[in-house]
Amino acid sequence: MKDGVGAVSTQSGALYGYPYGFGSRFEGVQGTNPEELIAAAHASCFTMALAMMLAKSNFSVEKLETEARVTLESVGDGFAITSSHLKLSGHVAGLDVEGLTAIANQAKAGCPVSKALNTEIALEVTAG
């Protein structure tokens, strides 16, 4: 329904009555959409998992910043999220990009949101 609109709220109150609808999903209208919320959940879950793993290994984290983009595509007679791309920028004392990537891949696999998504998950890491 192209003219339908709604509002989303979260139990924590972080979102309260925030608008969503067809326009915010497909036409760039102000508001959010399910894919944006899934991307935000994936980025935050992954980053929390990574931070926990780094802390358990006694690494000092100076910066972890993750962006997630999910892809929504027409599949069959409907739509599906076909991928999620995590882009991590991090600075962790004692880790180069290869070391950070190795631990980040473990966090990506262990993150509960990654486990819930039945899709391809890509990871891109920069360190510095």
MDTraj code that builds the backbone (N, CA, C; nanometers):
import mdtraj as md
import numpy as np

residues = "MET LYS ASP GLY VAL GLY ALA VAL SER THR GLN SER GLY ALA LEU TYR GLY TYR PRO TYR GLY PHE GLY SER ARG PHE GLU GLY VAL GLN GLY THR ASN PRO GLU GLU LEU ILE ALA ALA ALA HIS ALA SER CYS PHE THR MET ALA LEU ALA MET MET LEU ALA LYS SER ASN PHE SER VAL GLU LYS LEU GLU THR GLU ALA ARG VAL THR LEU GLU SER VAL GLY ASP GLY PHE ALA ILE THR SER SER HIS LEU LYS LEU SER GLY HIS VAL ALA GLY LEU ASP VAL GLU GLY LEU THR ALA ILE ALA ASN GLN ALA LYS ALA GLY CYS PRO VAL SER LYS ALA LEU ASN THR GLU ILE ALA LEU GLU VAL THR ALA GLY".split()
xyz = np.array([
    [0.0850, -0.1162, 0.0000],
    [0.0000, 0.0000, 0.0000],
    [0.0900, 0.1230, 0.0000],
    [0.0911, 0.1958, -0.1105],
    [0.1829, 0.3083, -0.1251],
    [0.1493, 0.4270, -0.0356],
    [0.0260, 0.4419, 0.0052],
    [-0.0084, 0.5595, 0.0850],
    [-0.0135, 0.5303, 0.2342],
    [0.0218, 0.4088, 0.2739],
    [0.0222, 0.3745, 0.4156],
    [0.1401, 0.4359, 0.4890],
    [0.1163, 0.4780, 0.6107],
    [0.2225, 0.5313, 0.6959],
    [0.2040, 0.4741, 0.8358],
    [0.3101, 0.4771, 0.9112],
    [0.3031, 0.4287, 1.0478],
    [0.4092, 0.4971, 1.1310],
    [0.4219, 0.4514, 1.2528],
    [0.5240, 0.5044, 1.3429],
    [0.5770, 0.3874, 1.4235],
    [0.7063, 0.3912, 1.4511],
    [0.7716, 0.2845, 1.5262],
    [0.8265, 0.3410, 1.6565],
    [0.8108, 0.2625, 1.7624],
    [0.8658, 0.2993, 1.8933],
    [0.9398, 0.1785, 1.9481],
    [1.0382, 0.2028, 2.0320],
    [1.1107, 0.0941, 2.0964],
    [1.0835, 0.0975, 2.2460],
    [1.0992, -0.0162, 2.3090],
    [1.0759, -0.0267, 2.4524],
    [1.1645, 0.0697, 2.5304],
    [1.2890, 0.0890, 2.4828],
    [1.3823, 0.1775, 2.5529],
    [1.3467, 0.3250, 2.5379],
    [1.2652, 0.3558, 2.4385],
    [1.2330, 0.4959, 2.4118],
    [1.3306, 0.5626, 2.3163],
    [1.4327, 0.4888, 2.2707],
    [1.5285, 0.5453, 2.1754],
    [1.4567, 0.5920, 2.0492],
    [1.3558, 0.5183, 2.0103],
    [1.2666, 0.5608, 1.9024],
    [1.1280, 0.5716, 1.9632],
    [1.0619, 0.6831, 1.9373],
    [0.9266, 0.6989, 1.9872],
    [0.8423, 0.7660, 1.8800],
    [0.7518, 0.6917, 1.8248],
    [0.6635, 0.7477, 1.7234],
    [0.7359, 0.7919, 1.5976],
    [0.8489, 0.7261, 1.5657],
    [0.9275, 0.7670, 1.4488],
    [0.8579, 0.7176, 1.3221],
    [0.8400, 0.8058, 1.2233],
    [0.7618, 0.7691, 1.1051],
    [0.8311, 0.6680, 1.0139],
    [0.7482, 0.5838, 0.9538],
    [0.7942, 0.4937, 0.8503],
    [0.6774, 0.4661, 0.7556],
    [0.7101, 0.4199, 0.6379],
    [0.6070, 0.3860, 0.5403],
    [0.6696, 0.3592, 0.4052],
    [0.5860, 0.3430, 0.3051],
    [0.6334, 0.3136, 0.1703],
    [0.7306, 0.4219, 0.1226],
    [0.6973, 0.5462, 0.1461],
    [0.7807, 0.6575, 0.1001],
    [0.9197, 0.6560, 0.1610],
    [0.9295, 0.6261, 0.2912],
    [1.0620, 0.6230, 0.3547],
    [1.1381, 0.4970, 0.3161],
    [1.0691, 0.3964, 0.2704],
    [1.1337, 0.2716, 0.2314],
    [1.1848, 0.2769, 0.0878],
    [1.1072, 0.3370, -0.0016],
    [1.1401, 0.3295, -0.1437],
    [1.1568, 0.4642, -0.2143],
    [1.1156, 0.5743, -0.1519],
    [1.1145, 0.7016, -0.2237],
    [1.1954, 0.8120, -0.1577],
    [1.2733, 0.7809, -0.0561],
    [1.3591, 0.8818, 0.0056],
    [1.2871, 0.9814, 0.0947],
    [1.1645, 0.9526, 0.1327],
    [1.0886, 1.0404, 0.2214],
    [1.1463, 1.0269, 0.3620],
    [1.1425, 1.1373, 0.4392],
    [1.1930, 1.1369, 0.5764],
    [1.1266, 1.0279, 0.6587],
    [1.2047, 0.9549, 0.7329],
    [1.1547, 0.8469, 0.8172],
    [1.2506, 0.7299, 0.8098],
    [1.2136, 0.6213, 0.8704],
    [1.2981, 0.5035, 0.8697],
    [1.2295, 0.3917, 0.7938],
    [1.2948, 0.2772, 0.7887],
    [1.2368, 0.1606, 0.7237],
    [1.2976, 0.0361, 0.7882],
    [1.2374, -0.0796, 0.7685],
    [1.2879, -0.2003, 0.8329],
    [1.4339, -0.2310, 0.7990],
    [1.4746, -0.2070, 0.6750],
    [1.6122, -0.2370, 0.6356],
    [1.7119, -0.1483, 0.7089],
    [1.6790, -0.0225, 0.7280],
    [1.7662, 0.0689, 0.8018],
    [1.7783, 0.0241, 0.9470],
    [1.6690, -0.0200, 1.0056],
    [1.6716, -0.0658, 1.1443],
    [1.7522, -0.1940, 1.1577],
    [1.7411, -0.2846, 1.0597],
    [1.8215, -0.4072, 1.0620],
    [1.9691, -0.3735, 1.0471],
    [2.0021, -0.2795, 0.9584],
    [2.1419, -0.2382, 0.9410],
    [2.1970, -0.1799, 1.0708],
    [2.1192, -0.0962, 1.1374],
    [2.1637, -0.0372, 1.2641],
    [2.1841, -0.1454, 1.3699],
    [2.0922, -0.2410, 1.3750],
    [2.1057, -0.3508, 1.4707],
    [2.2293, -0.4348, 1.4396],
    [2.2548, -0.4596, 1.3112],
    [2.3696, -0.5418, 1.2740],
    [2.5005, -0.4711, 1.3091],
    [2.5104, -0.3428, 1.2743],
    [2.6329, -0.2675, 1.3034],
    [2.6605, -0.2620, 1.4533],
    [2.5585, -0.2353, 1.5322],
    [2.5808, -0.2225, 1.6768],
    [2.6104, -0.3572, 1.7414],
    [2.5411, -0.4622, 1.6999],
    [2.5654, -0.5955, 1.7559],
    [2.7072, -0.6429, 1.7223],
    [2.7462, -0.6280, 1.5973],
    [2.8805, -0.6672, 1.5536],
    [2.9873, -0.5906, 1.6322],
    [2.9695, -0.4601, 1.6461],
    [3.0695, -0.3776, 1.7149],
    [3.0793, -0.4151, 1.8623],
    [2.9659, -0.4436, 1.9244],
    [2.9679, -0.4862, 2.0648],
    [3.0387, -0.6208, 2.0802],
    [3.0117, -0.7139, 1.9888],
    [3.0775, -0.8447, 1.9935],
    [3.2284, -0.8296, 1.9754],
    [3.2680, -0.7453, 1.8812],
    [3.4102, -0.7217, 1.8554],
    [3.4766, -0.6573, 1.9766],
    [3.4142, -0.5564, 2.0340],
    [3.4708, -0.4884, 2.1511],
    [3.4898, -0.5872, 2.2663],
    [3.3931, -0.6765, 2.2852],
    [3.4036, -0.7760, 2.3916],
    [3.5204, -0.8709, 2.3654],
    [3.5355, -0.9149, 2.2426],
    [3.6451, -1.0065, 2.2088],
    [3.7808, -0.9393, 2.2263],
    [3.7899, -0.8138, 2.1871],
    [3.9158, -0.7405, 2.2014],
    [3.9500, -0.7194, 2.3483],
    [3.8501, -0.6863, 2.4295],
    [3.8729, -0.6660, 2.5725],
    [3.9187, -0.7959, 2.6396],
    [3.8562, -0.9089, 2.6011],
    [3.8955, -1.0377, 2.6583],
    [4.0387, -1.0752, 2.6206],
    [4.0868, -1.0209, 2.5092],
    [4.2252, -1.0472, 2.4658],
    [4.3202, -0.9382, 2.5126],
    [4.2714, -0.8487, 2.5985],
    [4.3501, -0.7401, 2.6584],
    [4.4039, -0.6392, 2.5574],
    [4.3311, -0.6164, 2.4494],
    [4.3687, -0.5105, 2.3556],
    [4.3037, -0.3803, 2.3996],
    [4.3751, -0.2708, 2.3786],
    [4.3235, -0.1385, 2.4112],
    [4.2602, -0.0774, 2.2866],
    [4.1291, -0.0601, 2.2910],
    [4.0542, -0.0069, 2.1773],
    [4.0514, 0.1452, 2.1851],
    [4.0982, 0.2089, 2.0797],
    [4.0903, 0.3540, 2.0716],
    [3.9695, 0.3980, 1.9906],
    [3.9337, 0.3182, 1.8878],
    [3.8186, 0.3533, 1.8053],
    [3.7668, 0.2292, 1.7342],
    [3.6359, 0.2100, 1.7382],
    [3.5661, 0.1120, 1.6561],
    [3.4434, 0.1825, 1.6003],
    [3.4351, 0.1913, 1.4711],
    [3.3227, 0.2577, 1.4060],
    [3.2752, 0.1673, 1.2929],
    [3.1492, 0.1279, 1.2966],
    [3.0966, 0.0349, 1.1972],
    [2.9768, 0.0947, 1.1264],
    [2.9767, 0.0809, 0.9958],
    [2.8632, 0.1177, 0.9120],
    [2.8107, -0.0118, 0.8510],
    [2.6808, -0.0290, 0.8483],
    [2.6204, -0.1461, 0.7837],
    [2.5213, -0.0996, 0.6790],
    [2.5252, -0.1665, 0.5657],
    [2.4285, -0.1391, 0.4584],
    [2.3675, -0.2717, 0.4163],
    [2.2364, -0.2789, 0.4225],
    [2.1693, -0.3989, 0.3755],
    [2.1127, -0.3715, 0.2366],
    [2.1043, -0.4768, 0.1578],
    [2.0513, -0.4673, 0.0228],
    [1.9151, -0.5352, 0.0189],
    [1.8150, -0.4618, -0.0259],
    [1.6799, -0.5134, -0.0439],
    [1.6560, -0.5278, -0.1932],
    [1.6199, -0.6484, -0.2357],
    [1.5989, -0.6732, -0.3777],
    [1.4678, -0.7474, -0.4003],
    [1.4144, -0.7292, -0.5180],
    [1.2976, -0.8036, -0.5604],
    [1.3404, -0.9477, -0.5861],
    [1.2749, -1.0410, -0.5195],
    [1.3066, -1.1830, -0.5332],
    [1.1745, -1.2573, -0.5485],
    [1.1583, -1.3264, -0.6598],
    [1.0331, -1.3981, -0.6831],
    [0.9171, -1.3017, -0.6856],
    [0.8156, -1.3285, -0.6035],
    [0.6974, -1.2419, -0.6010],
    [0.6996, -1.1434, -0.4845],
    [0.8169, -1.1229, -0.4246],
    [0.8274, -1.0297, -0.3121],
    [0.9649, -0.9681, -0.3046],
    [1.0050, -0.9326, -0.1855],
    [1.1348, -0.8698, -0.1619],
    [1.2104, -0.9504, -0.0571],
    [1.3435, -0.9390, -0.0614],
    [1.4280, -1.0067, 0.0371],
    [1.5532, -0.9234, 0.0619],
    [1.6031, -0.9298, 0.1835],
    [1.7343, -0.8725, 0.2130],
    [1.8353, -0.9746, 0.1623],
    [1.9143, -0.9352, 0.0639],
    [2.0060, -1.0289, -0.0011],
    [2.1493, -1.0178, 0.0476],
    [2.1818, -0.9113, 0.1203],
    [2.3162, -0.9004, 0.1753],
    [2.3215, -0.7921, 0.2818],
    [2.4240, -0.8030, 0.3642],
    [2.4559, -0.6992, 0.4612],
    [2.6064, -0.6764, 0.4509],
    [2.6460, -0.5516, 0.4352],
    [2.7877, -0.5169, 0.4207],
    [2.8294, -0.4358, 0.5428],
    [2.9191, -0.4910, 0.6219],
    [2.9737, -0.4222, 0.7387],
    [3.1041, -0.3553, 0.6990],
    [3.1168, -0.2287, 0.7313],
    [3.2390, -0.1534, 0.7032],
    [3.2921, -0.1015, 0.8364],
    [3.4024, -0.1619, 0.8820],
    [3.4619, -0.1303, 1.0119],
    [3.5845, -0.0430, 0.9941],
    [3.5895, 0.0641, 1.0706],
    [3.7092, 0.1453, 1.0820],
    [3.7509, 0.1381, 1.2285],
    [3.8706, 0.0890, 1.2512],
    [3.9114, 0.0715, 1.3898],
    [4.0557, 0.1062, 1.4145],
    [4.0822, 0.1450, 1.5368],
    [4.2192, 0.1672, 1.5818],
    [4.2329, 0.0957, 1.7154],
    [4.3119, -0.0118, 1.7134],
    [4.3332, -0.0937, 1.8322],
    [4.4834, -0.1077, 1.8511],
    [4.5312, -0.0588, 1.9650],
    [4.6748, -0.0652, 1.9928],
    [4.7241, -0.2091, 1.9838],
    [4.8309, -0.2293, 1.9073],
    [4.8912, -0.3607, 1.8941],
    [4.8341, -0.4476, 1.7835],
    [4.7363, -0.3974, 1.7089],
    [4.6783, -0.4749, 1.5993],
    [4.6894, -0.3996, 1.4673],
    [4.7388, -0.4669, 1.3662],
    [4.7361, -0.4099, 1.2318],
    [4.6051, -0.4537, 1.1662],
    [4.5863, -0.4149, 1.0411],
    [4.4599, -0.4437, 0.9735],
    [4.4348, -0.5939, 0.9617],
    [4.5403, -0.6724, 0.9416],
    [4.5220, -0.8175, 0.9307],
    [4.4765, -0.8778, 1.0634],
    [4.5386, -0.8352, 1.1715],
    [4.5008, -0.8853, 1.3033],
    [4.3592, -0.8442, 1.3412],
    [4.3259, -0.7189, 1.3126],
    [4.1917, -0.6708, 1.3423],
    [4.0885, -0.7438, 1.2565],
    [4.1218, -0.7674, 1.1311],
    [4.0300, -0.8386, 1.0410],
    [4.0032, -0.9800, 1.0914],
    [4.1060, -1.0478, 1.1395],
    [4.0891, -1.1848, 1.1893],
    [3.9903, -1.1887, 1.3054],
    [4.0066, -1.0975, 1.3998],
    [3.9164, -1.0947, 1.5156],
    [3.7778, -1.0453, 1.4732],
    [3.7739, -0.9496, 1.3818],
    [3.6455, -0.8974, 1.3331],
    [3.5648, -1.0064, 1.2622],
    [3.6310, -1.0931, 1.1893],
    [3.5603, -1.2033, 1.1237],
    [3.4988, -1.2983, 1.2256],
    [3.5669, -1.3197, 1.3370],
    [3.5109, -1.4023, 1.4438],
    [3.3886, -1.3336, 1.5056],
    [3.3981, -1.2024, 1.5243],
    [3.2862, -1.1267, 1.5803],
    [3.1676, -1.1280, 1.4833],
    [3.1964, -1.1164, 1.3561],
    [3.0898, -1.1201, 1.2543],
    [3.0162, -1.2535, 1.2611],
    [3.0887, -1.3624, 1.2730],
    [3.0275, -1.4954, 1.2783],
    [2.9508, -1.5179, 1.4083],
    [2.9976, -1.4586, 1.5180],
    [2.9370, -1.4820, 1.6485],
    [2.8262, -1.3853, 1.6860],
    [2.8162, -1.2763, 1.6177],
    [2.7152, -1.1743, 1.6481],
    [2.5747, -1.2333, 1.6309],
    [2.4872, -1.2203, 1.7303],
    [2.3524, -1.2757, 1.7191],
    [2.2731, -1.2238, 1.5986],
    [2.2926, -1.0996, 1.5604],
    [2.2198, -1.0475, 1.4441],
    [2.2732, -1.1121, 1.3166],
    [2.4050, -1.1317, 1.3071],
    [2.4601, -1.2038, 1.1921],
    [2.3980, -1.3420, 1.1818],
    [2.3840, -1.4079, 1.2959],
    [2.3265, -1.5417, 1.2972],
    [2.1798, -1.5403, 1.2540],
    [2.1103, -1.4327, 1.2845],
    [1.9677, -1.4239, 1.2503],
    [1.9449, -1.3932, 1.1020],
    [2.0416, -1.3293, 1.0393],
    [2.0256, -1.2935, 0.8986],
    [2.0587, -1.4130, 0.8107],
    [1.9677, -1.4486, 0.7261],
    [1.9885, -1.5585, 0.6320],
    [2.0321, -1.4973, 0.4991],
    [2.1533, -1.4405, 0.4972],
    [2.2006, -1.3676, 0.3806],
    [2.3531, -1.3634, 0.3787],
    [2.4081, -1.3198, 0.2689],
    [2.5528, -1.2991, 0.2590],
    [2.5911, -1.1798, 0.3457],
    [2.6994, -1.1955, 0.4220],
    [2.7490, -1.0855, 0.5048],
    [2.8940, -1.0595, 0.4666],
    [2.9189, -0.9408, 0.4137],
    [3.0542, -0.8994, 0.3752],
    [3.1129, -0.8132, 0.4861],
    [3.2440, -0.8160, 0.4972],
    [3.3142, -0.7353, 0.5980],
    [3.4323, -0.6668, 0.5324],
    [3.4420, -0.5368, 0.5537],
    [3.5539, -0.4559, 0.5045],
    [3.6147, -0.3869, 0.6258],
    [3.7465, -0.3971, 0.6428],
    [3.8124, -0.3436, 0.7619],
    [3.9229, -0.2482, 0.7217],
    [3.9274, -0.1325, 0.7871],
    [4.0405, -0.0425, 0.7784],
    [4.0882, -0.0164, 0.9204],
    [4.2181, -0.0014, 0.9364],
    [4.2751, 0.0226, 1.0687],
    [4.3671, 0.1424, 1.0592],
    [4.3758, 0.2133, 1.1688],
    [4.4682, 0.3250, 1.1703],
    [4.4297, 0.4332, 1.2615],
])
top = md.Topology()
chain = top.add_chain()
for i, resn in enumerate(residues, 1):
    res = top.add_residue(resn, chain, resSeq=i)
    for name in ("N", "CA", "C"):
        top.add_atom(name, md.element.get_by_symbol(name[0]), res)
traj = md.Trajectory(xyz[None], top)
